Amino acid sequence: MYIAIRRYRLDPQNADEVTRHIRGPFLSLLSQEPGFLGYYWLKSGDTVYTSISIYQDQAGAERSTRLAAQYVKQHLEPLIQRPPEVLTGEVLVYKADEVGSFGI
């Protein structure tokens, strides 16, 4: 399993609009990629938002980063303060409760 983490800086006034894009067309795009396992979008600071894409293999995680860059350039560039910081790597340890048990 591989994860791609992208850390964005946004003006808080743009956060709702970016989140609407994430929740709608962007997530639809990512979830159709082969090997997709999950996606999280979180507020991790006053102006910092983080995405976590989870894929079965490295190729999927890398594709998600390319897709994200293309999507941001085409649809969100004016709303993002600078290019995201990106980390991609293989999951070495993993433990989770049953799916859906988070109550989200």
Helices and strands as residue ranges (DSSP letters): E 2-9, G 12-14, H 15-21, I 22-26, H 27-31, E 36-43, E 48-55, H 58-71, I 72-76, G 77-79, E 85-90
